[in-house]
Amino acid sequence: MSPRSQQREGQRQLMNGTTKSKDPGGNFPGNPVNIATDTVAGFGDEWTRFDQTSIGDAEIRALFEAYFWIFPWQNLPSNPTGFDLGCGSGRWAKQVAPRVGHLHCIDASAEALAVAKRNLDNQKNCEFHHASVDAIPLPDNSMDFGFSLGVLHHVPDTLGGIRSCVTKLKPGAPFLLYLYYAFDNRPFWFRCLWRASDALRKVVSRLPHGLRYLVSQVFALTVYYPLARSALILEKCGIAIRNFPLYYYRNLSFYVMRTDALDRFGTRLEQRFTRKQMREMMVEAGLEDIVFSDKAPYWCAVGIKSR
Ligand SMILES: C[S@@+](CC[C@H](N)C(=O)[O-])C[C@H]1O[C@@H](n2cnc3c(N)ncnc32)[C@H](O)[C@@H]1O
């Protein structure tokens, strides 16, 4: 399915109410609709299994920088207040909290939020909200910054989700966004490979959680690990690996591969966007001065709320 038709399918489900909240993890304030409940329940399971505590400091900082190197820290006011929409385990919030005044950690999964609370126990400037993106319990135009990494391609209406986030920002505040790319910077054969893997995802993500976990771990061991380490060897031999599948993981730990294999194959609603589509959505949501990262993971971009 093309990214456009995926987005239409998500929106169709939203209109039909087939993705409407059935409350997978507790009460949802605000009666949200821009939420895929099974997907959220899957993330609760994922972050409970992989709470990210066994990742080393150097690795987590490198992963964090891969997203945040384009973030305009220098332009924030002193002691800024902001939000992490879809905080999951709180792994990015843990890096951001020491640099800011106050951080609102928001997630639709009660289980994920429980993990984030544990991981951010020492961080007294974090506040936690069990809420969906379309019912963020913060006043409009109140936030000095916001970010949402790997979340809004898992909601039925991605543009609506970006709009909901931007509404909470003060004019002039930055918003960092990471959405799955549609392989628009890759060759045709790469997209074919993805289509095959996506067919697998559609099957695996419908299995019971325990089975999803098991299958994903087999993929991590038999596909992710060998391909990633082969990419590393090829790179060391001076061979170009830019289009080598899973080269992104070449220097990453097996734990990260295991987490991402479950994330990738255990998630029912996944949408993908070209860089052009992502820019258009960001502009339509009221962001300007958009800057894209030119490095993996794709696509990651920051925009400033129009004044
Ligand atoms: C792939 S995880 C990313 C977590 C975190 N941002 C990270 O990168 O580690 C996606 C997160 O978004 C949350 N989520 C999914 N739909 C949501 C919605 N409608 N509103 C708020 N959070 C949502 C999930 O519960 C999950 O924790």
The ligand as a Tripos MOL2 file, in Angstrom:
@<TRIPOS>MOLECULE
LIG
   27    29     1     0     0
SMALL
NO_CHARGES

@<TRIPOS>ATOM
      1 C1          7.2770    3.3940   18.9610 C.3       1 LIG1
      2 S1          6.7630    3.9430   20.5160 S.3       1 LIG1
      3 C2          7.8700    5.3300   20.6840 C.3       1 LIG1
      4 C3          8.1360    5.6750   22.1170 C.3       1 LIG1
      5 C4          9.1840    6.7830   22.3100 C.3       1 LIG1
      6 N1          8.8030    7.9920   21.6570 N.3       1 LIG1
      7 C5         10.5200    6.2840   21.8380 C.2       1 LIG1
      8 O1         10.9190    6.6490   20.7280 O.co2     1 LIG1
      9 O2         11.1470    5.5260   22.5710 O.co2     1 LIG1
     10 C6          5.2080    4.7380   20.2380 C.3       1 LIG1
     11 C7          4.5520    5.2380   21.5260 C.3       1 LIG1
     12 O3          3.4270    6.0390   21.1680 O.3       1 LIG1
     13 C8          2.3620    5.7380   22.0300 C.3       1 LIG1
     14 N2          1.1070    6.0850   21.3320 N.ar      1 LIG1
     15 C9          0.5000    5.4050   20.3280 C.ar      1 LIG1
     16 N3         -0.6420    6.0270   19.9620 N.ar      1 LIG1
     17 C10        -0.7480    7.1270   20.7470 C.ar      1 LIG1
     18 C11        -1.7040    8.1710   20.8360 C.ar      1 LIG1
     19 N4         -2.8060    8.1810   20.0860 N.pl3     1 LIG1
     20 N5         -1.4900    9.1440   21.7450 N.ar      1 LIG1
     21 C12        -0.3870    9.1330   22.5480 C.ar      1 LIG1
     22 N6          0.5410    8.1660   22.5030 N.ar      1 LIG1
     23 C13         0.3780    7.1810   21.6120 C.ar      1 LIG1
     24 C14         2.5100    4.2560   22.3140 C.3       1 LIG1
     25 O4          1.8370    3.8520   23.4680 O.3       1 LIG1
     26 C15         4.0190    4.0950   22.3860 C.3       1 LIG1
     27 O5          4.5070    4.1850   23.6970 O.3       1 LIG1
@<TRIPOS>BOND
     1     1     2 1
     2     2     3 1
     3     2    10 1
     4     3     4 1
     5     4     5 1
     6     5     6 1
     7     5     7 1
     8     7     8 2
     9     7     9 1
    10    10    11 1
    11    11    12 1
    12    11    26 1
    13    12    13 1
    14    13    14 1
    15    13    24 1
    16    14    15 ar
    17    14    23 ar
    18    15    16 ar
    19    16    17 ar
    20    17    18 ar
    21    17    23 ar
    22    18    19 1
    23    18    20 ar
    24    20    21 ar
    25    21    22 ar
    26    22    23 ar
    27    24    25 1
    28    24    26 1
    29    26    27 1
@<TRIPOS>SUBSTRUCTURE
     1 LIG1         1 GROUP 0 **** ****
